[in-house]
Amino acid sequence: SLLYAATNTRPDIAYAVGMLCRAMGKPSKELFEAAERVLGYLYRHKEVGLRYESDQKPLSGMSDADWAVKHSTSGFVFTMSKAAITWGSKKQPTIALSSCEAEIMAASDAAKEAVYLGAFLLELGEGSDDPISLSVDNTAARDLAYNPQHHERTKHIARRHFFIREMVENGQIVVPFVRSADNLADFFTKPLPASVFFPMRNRIMNLEEKVEP
């Protein structure tokens, strides 16, 4: 039930639920208590939901990766009408040997979502032929998306992780740089302190800014 909410209506629990799902094969008392804390958060914030408003800004997305653990976590979010319309938080399939590698893997996963969303919006008559913006906060990964100049340091990376480069070359995606503090995808890659979590949640879900109890 938590997974259904995390993937459809509540991006604010996506990271926590994703981490819990990794351990479903080996349940423990500690994990059950962690799941109860997620339920407690939802109970205390049951009035929270995605809030959309009319907006002329086009579809845009952000991606990020957390390189602090053995298998990095990829995160992405795409926003339209001032709130998130799709998001993701998942464990990367292979071990990244650098933050650049982890970021390019996350960006390529997000690029697949961008291509799908672009085609879907065109079918609805709401899209355009302009490239979709997919921001990253890693300069090396951004440069790699445009130019394979770091070949010696990246030749071991599987070809499927360079999907974003192909989409950039085709003119379907652009990859602007965004500061880490402004990268909303960071919300889906790691646990955040309350002082960061709630303001970022409010931006992603388009909620009124307020001090949380």
C-alpha positions as CSV (number, residue, x, y, z in Angstrom):
1,S,0.0,0.0,0.0
2,L,2.9,2.4,0.8
3,L,4.4,1.6,-2.6
4,Y,1.2,2.5,-4.4
5,A,1.1,5.9,-2.7
6,A,4.9,6.5,-3.2
7,T,4.6,5.9,-7.0
8,N,1.3,7.7,-7.6
9,T,0.4,10.5,-5.2
10,R,3.1,11.0,-2.5
11,P,6.6,11.7,-3.8
12,D,7.5,12.7,-0.3
13,I,7.7,9.1,0.8
14,A,9.3,7.7,-2.4
15,Y,12.8,7.5,-1.0
16,A,11.8,5.9,2.3
17,V,9.5,3.4,0.7
18,G,12.2,2.5,-1.9
19,M,14.7,1.7,0.8
20,L,12.2,-0.4,2.7
21,C,11.4,-2.3,-0.5
22,R,15.1,-3.4,-0.8
23,A,14.7,-5.3,2.4
24,M,11.4,-7.0,1.9
25,G,13.1,-10.4,1.5
26,K,14.6,-10.1,5.0
27,P,12.1,-8.4,7.3
28,S,13.0,-7.5,10.8
29,K,11.6,-5.7,13.8
30,E,13.7,-2.6,13.0
31,L,12.4,-2.5,9.4
32,F,8.8,-2.9,10.7
33,E,9.3,0.1,13.0
34,A,10.7,2.1,10.1
35,A,7.6,1.3,8.0
36,E,5.4,2.4,11.0
37,R,7.3,5.7,11.0
38,V,6.4,6.2,7.4
39,L,2.7,5.5,8.2
40,G,3.0,7.9,11.1
41,Y,4.3,10.6,8.8
42,L,1.4,10.0,6.4
43,Y,-1.1,10.2,9.3
44,R,0.3,13.5,10.6
45,H,0.4,14.9,7.0
46,K,-2.7,13.3,5.5
47,E,-3.9,16.7,4.2
48,V,-0.8,17.0,2.0
49,G,-1.2,16.3,-1.8
50,L,0.1,17.3,-5.2
51,R,-1.2,20.8,-6.0
52,Y,-1.3,21.8,-9.7
53,E,-1.9,25.3,-11.1
54,S,-2.1,26.7,-14.6
55,D,1.4,27.5,-15.8
56,Q,3.0,28.3,-19.2
57,K,6.3,26.7,-18.3
58,P,7.1,23.5,-20.3
59,L,7.9,20.1,-19.0
60,S,11.3,20.0,-17.2
61,G,13.1,17.5,-15.1
62,M,16.1,17.0,-12.8
63,S,18.2,14.0,-11.9
64,D,20.7,13.2,-9.2
65,A,22.5,10.3,-7.6
66,D,23.9,9.5,-4.2
67,W,27.4,8.1,-4.4
68,A,27.8,7.6,-0.6
69,V,27.0,3.8,-0.6
70,K,28.0,0.7,-2.4
71,H,25.1,0.8,-4.9
72,S,24.2,4.4,-5.6
73,T,20.6,5.6,-5.6
74,S,19.2,7.3,-8.7
75,G,16.6,9.9,-8.3
76,F,14.6,12.0,-10.8
77,V,11.6,14.3,-10.9
78,F,9.7,15.9,-13.8
79,T,7.4,18.9,-13.1
80,M,4.6,20.6,-15.0
81,S,1.9,23.0,-13.9
82,K,4.1,23.8,-10.9
83,A,4.2,20.3,-9.4
84,A,5.7,16.9,-9.9
85,I,4.0,14.7,-12.5
86,T,6.4,11.8,-12.3
87,W,9.4,10.8,-10.1
88,G,11.6,7.9,-9.2
89,S,14.0,6.6,-6.6
90,K,15.8,3.4,-7.1
91,K,19.0,1.4,-6.5
92,Q,21.4,1.5,-9.4
93,P,22.1,-1.9,-11.0
94,T,25.9,-1.7,-11.0
95,I,28.5,-0.2,-8.7
96,A,29.6,3.3,-9.8
97,L,33.4,4.0,-9.5
98,S,32.9,7.7,-9.4
99,S,30.3,10.3,-8.7
100,C,30.3,11.2,-12.4
101,E,29.5,7.6,-13.4
102,A,26.7,7.5,-10.8
103,E,25.3,10.8,-12.1
104,I,25.4,9.8,-15.8
105,M,23.6,6.5,-14.9
106,A,20.9,8.5,-13.1
107,A,20.6,11.0,-16.0
108,S,20.2,8.3,-18.6
109,D,17.4,6.7,-16.6
110,A,15.7,10.1,-16.3
111,A,16.3,10.7,-20.1
112,K,14.2,7.6,-20.9
113,E,11.4,9.0,-18.8
114,A,11.8,12.4,-20.6
115,V,11.5,10.8,-24.0
116,Y,8.3,9.0,-22.9
117,L,6.7,12.1,-21.4
118,G,7.5,14.2,-24.4
119,A,5.9,11.7,-26.8
120,F,2.9,11.3,-24.5
121,L,2.3,15.1,-24.3
122,L,2.5,15.3,-28.1
123,E,-0.2,12.7,-28.4
124,L,-2.4,14.8,-26.0
125,G,-1.7,17.9,-28.1
126,E,0.1,19.5,-25.2
127,G,3.7,19.0,-26.1
128,S,6.2,20.7,-28.5
129,D,9.2,19.8,-30.6
130,D,11.5,21.8,-28.3
131,P,14.1,19.8,-26.4
132,I,13.2,18.8,-22.8
133,S,15.3,20.3,-20.0
134,L,16.9,17.7,-17.8
135,S,19.1,19.4,-15.2
136,V,22.0,17.8,-13.3
137,D,24.3,19.1,-10.5
138,N,27.5,17.4,-11.6
139,T,29.6,19.3,-14.1
140,A,31.5,16.2,-15.3
141,A,28.3,14.3,-16.0
142,R,26.9,17.3,-17.8
143,D,30.0,17.6,-20.0
144,L,29.9,13.9,-20.7
145,A,26.4,14.2,-21.9
146,Y,27.5,16.6,-24.6
147,N,31.0,15.4,-25.4
148,P,32.8,12.1,-24.6
149,Q,36.0,13.9,-23.7
150,H,36.8,11.9,-20.6
151,H,37.1,8.6,-22.5
152,E,40.0,7.1,-20.4
153,R,38.0,7.6,-17.2
154,T,34.7,6.4,-18.6
155,K,35.4,3.7,-21.1
156,H,34.3,1.0,-18.6
157,I,30.8,2.4,-18.3
158,A,28.2,0.3,-20.1
159,R,26.9,1.7,-23.3
160,R,23.3,1.8,-22.1
161,H,24.3,4.4,-19.5
162,F,25.1,6.8,-22.4
163,F,21.5,7.0,-23.6
164,I,21.3,10.6,-22.5
165,R,24.2,11.5,-24.9
166,E,22.3,10.1,-27.8
167,M,19.2,12.1,-26.9
168,V,21.3,15.3,-26.6
169,E,22.8,14.6,-30.0
170,N,19.3,14.1,-31.5
171,G,18.2,17.4,-30.0
172,Q,15.5,15.8,-27.8
173,I,17.1,16.8,-24.5
174,V,19.2,19.6,-23.1
175,V,21.2,19.3,-19.9
176,P,21.6,22.6,-18.0
177,F,23.6,22.7,-14.8
178,V,21.7,23.3,-11.5
179,R,23.2,23.9,-8.1
180,S,22.9,21.0,-5.7
181,A,20.8,23.1,-3.3
182,D,18.3,23.7,-6.0
183,N,18.3,20.1,-7.4
184,L,14.9,18.7,-6.5
185,A,16.0,15.2,-7.5
186,D,18.2,15.2,-4.4
187,F,15.0,14.7,-2.5
188,F,14.8,11.1,-3.9
189,T,18.4,10.0,-3.3
190,K,19.1,10.3,0.4
191,P,17.5,11.0,3.8
192,L,17.4,14.8,4.5
193,P,17.2,16.8,7.7
194,A,13.8,18.4,8.4
195,S,15.1,21.8,7.6
196,V,15.8,20.7,4.0
197,F,13.1,18.0,3.6
198,F,10.1,20.2,4.2
199,P,11.0,23.2,2.0
200,M,12.0,20.8,-0.8
201,R,8.8,18.8,-0.4
202,N,6.8,22.0,-0.6
203,R,8.5,22.9,-3.9
204,I,8.0,19.5,-5.4
205,M,4.4,19.2,-4.5
206,N,3.6,22.9,-4.9
207,L,2.5,23.5,-1.3
208,E,2.4,26.7,0.6
209,E,5.6,27.5,2.4
210,K,5.1,27.0,6.2
211,V,7.0,25.9,9.2
212,E,6.4,22.3,10.0
213,P,5.8,21.1,13.6
